[in-house]
């Protein structure tokens, strides 16, 4: 059911140290260790569930990206914010693309981003491994939806490939990046959004930080480790864009895990502090979007 990595998923270095013990606050209350590579600095969950057994950690009605309805107050807030951010994401995609064309969204969930892009003139394709979410995405009529990105090899190449809080979930990190490179057109862009383990809210909440989300999050990136990964896989980071609203949502989750109930005022204060701190500290916002191009 579990696998223990003997080398770093990115640089293959065999020496790493214990960093933190976190609990699965969403579902099982199991504890998982996060270790840190002595060479490249990547933090990763180790041991971790195998690819065949990870799915049970997603079987929760509170896992928002796989749901089409708001089941809790936190879900409702998430969905309200998502409606706003969908348009912002489309605007970002349009700004980095030389022209519209084929777009692939990996981990597309219920397909709302694809639906937004399709309405904006893009030819859309999605990948979603979760059966329930994939079924909803197909019903949303937002292009072909596949169960695995490997199914797309040799079929087409994409001008834009997006992963919105997905990279941290992929077991084969380097292999996935190599596959994205093959699927990307020569002048295409790979857009990756991930939580930032160098953010104020991460340091503030420690093992209760909502974006650690073990064991679903297998990796815990920062700007240095994303740049290292990009270089290893023959990409170049062109731009880094903050996701300022994530600080509030992650703080809300963290407050719930810390106190057992929603603490909206405290979460708002934490979100504001996190964003203010990031302005003064190398744009280390709660989550960051990386725009990558081929070398």
N, C-alpha and C positions, 0 to 999 in steps of 0.2 A: 504493500500500500504506500510505502514511503521510499524515497531514494535519498542517499546522502552523497552529495557531490564531493569529489576528492580534488577537484581543480576548479579554478575560477571560470565561470561560464564565458567570460570575455577574453581574458588574457592567458588562460590556462595555467596560471601560477598555482602552485600547490600549497602555499602557506597563507592561512588566514586566521583571524582571531575572532573570539566571541565579541559581539557588539551589544546585543540587547535580546531580552526574552519578551515576546509579545503574546497576547492571547487573541484568539479568534472571537472578537466581541460580537460579530454579526450572527454567528450560528452555533458553534460547538463549545466555546470556552476552552478549547484545547490550547496548549502553549506551544509556541514555535520559536526556535532560535534564529536570530539574524546575525550573520557573520560578515566580516569585512576583509577583502583581499589586501594582502600586504604589499602587492605590487601596484595595481591600478586603482585601488580604493573602492571598488564596487562593493556595495552592501547587498547581500542576497539571503533569502530564506533557506536554511539548511539545517536538518533534513527538510524535505518537502514532499507533498503527495506526488505520486507518479502521474503521467498523463492519463492513464486509464482510471485513476481514482480521484482526480481533482474535481470532477463534476459534482460530486456530492456536497462540496463546499459552496456551490452556487445555488443549492436548492432552498432558497429562502424567498418569501414574498417581499422581503425588504431589500432585495438586490435590485436597485432602481432601474438600471439600464436594460434589464430583461423584462420589464413590466410595461404594459400599455396604459395602466390606470394608476391613479394615486391612491395608495392603500393607507398611508399614514400621513401625519402633518409634515414630517420631514420629506416624504415622497412628493407631497403637493408643492412644497417650496422648491424641491429639485426640478420638478416639471415646469414650474413657472419660470425659473431661471433658464432652463433648457430652451424654452421657446425664444428667449432673447438671444442666447448664445448661438443658436443654430444660424441665425442671420449673420452674426459676427463671424462665425466660422466660414460661411459662404463668401463673405466679403474678403476674408483673408486668402481663401483659395483663389478667388478672382484676381487678387492683387499680386500673387506670386506666379500665376500662370500667364504665359505669353498669349495664349488663346484657349478657348474652351475645347474640350475633347472628351476622352475617356477618363473617368474617375473611378478609383477603387477605394472603398472604405472597408478596412479590415476590422472585424469586431463591430459590425454595424448595428448590433442590438436589434431593436424593432424597426429600424430603417428610417427613422425620422430625418437624420442628416442627409441620407440619400434622396429622400423625397424632396427636401429643400433644394438640393443641388440639381435634381432633375427639373424642378420648376424654374431653376435659374439657367437652364440651357445646357447642362452637362449630360453626357451619356454615362449612366451610372451602373456600377456592379458592386455587390457586397459579398462579404464573407462573414458568417456567423455560425459558430459551433454549437451553440445552445439551441436545441430543437424548438422549444417554445417560442423563443425570441425570433428564430429564423422563420417560423410559420407566420408570425405577425408581420415580419418584414415582407414576406412574399405577398401577403394580402394587401400590403400598402402600395403594391404596384410601382416599385421604385427600381426596377431593373432586375437582372439575374442575381439570385442570392445563392451562394455556394456554401457548402459545409466545411470546406478546407481550402486555404489559399493555394495549396499545391495543385488543385484541380485546374488552375488557370495557366499553368506552364505551357508555353507553346501556342496558346490560343490568341492572345493579344498583348499589346503593351499599353501602358497607361501614362497619361500626361501628369496625373496627380494620384498619389497613394496616401491615404490618411489613416492614422491610428490614434483615435481619441481615447487616451487612458487604456491602451490595449497592450503596448509593448511589455509592460511589467507583468503580464499574464502568460507570456509565451515561453514554453519550456525550452525550446531550441532557439536560443537568442541569436547566436551568430548565423546559424542556418537560415533563420527567418529573414535576417537582414540581407543575406546573400540572395535569397529568393526575391525579396523586394527589389533589389538592384537589377536582377534579370527582368523583372516585370515592368520596370520603369523605362520610359523612353529616354533617349540620350539627353534631351534638355528638360526632362521631367523633374518633379519635386516630390520628395518624401516628407510628409508633415507628421510629426510625432509629438503628442502631448502626454506628459507624465508628471506625477507628483515630484516635488523637489525636497529631498531630505536635508537640504541646507536652509530651509525656510525658518522663519521665526516660529510659526505655529508648530513645526516639527520639534524644534528645541524646547518649546514651552510645554507641550503635552507629553513628550517622551514616549513611553510605551503605550500611552493611551491615544496617540495621534491617529486620527481616523484613516489617514492615507497609508499607514503601514499595512492595514487590511490583510494580515496573514491568515491563511496561507495562499489566498487568491493572488496576492501580489508576491511574485517570486523575486523581484529585484526592486531596489530602492535607490533610484538614480539621483544624481545632482549634475550640475553643468560640466564638471570635470569628467565624470564617468560617461556621460553621453558623448562628449567630444572624443574620448578615448575609443568608445565603441564605434563611432562614426569613422574614425581614422582606420581602425582595424578592418572595417568592412568596405573601405574605399569610397566613403562618402565625405562630404565637407559640410559642416554646419555654417549656413549662410546668415541666418537671422535667428534671434531668440525673442519670443513674444510672451509677455506675462498673461496669465489667466487670473485676473484680480478677484473675480467673484468666487473662485475656488477657496480662497482663504476663509470666507464666511461659511460655506457649506462644510468644509473639512472641520472648521472650528465647532460647528453645530454638532457634527457627529462625535467629535472628541469630547465635548461637554456632556453629551448623552452617555458615552462610555464611562466617563469619569464620575458622573453623579447619578446615573441611572434614570435621568429624565432630561427633557429638552430645556436648555438654559439659553433662551434667545438673546437676551441682553448681553450676557457674558460672551456669547459667540460673536455678536456684532462687534463688541469691544476688541476681542481677540483678532478678528478679521481685519479691523482697522489698524491695529498695532502691527500685524504681520505685513500689511501692504506699506505702511509708513516705514517700517524697518527695511523692507526690501529696496525702497528708493535709495537708501543710504548705503546699502550693502550688496552691490554688484547684481542688482535685479533678481535677488533670490526670493522670488514670490512663491507662494504655496504650490502652484503648478506652473509649468512652463511649456510653451510650444516651440519646437525646434524645426526649422525649415532646412532640409538637407538636399543637396544636389550631388550628382555623381562627380567623382574626381576626374 
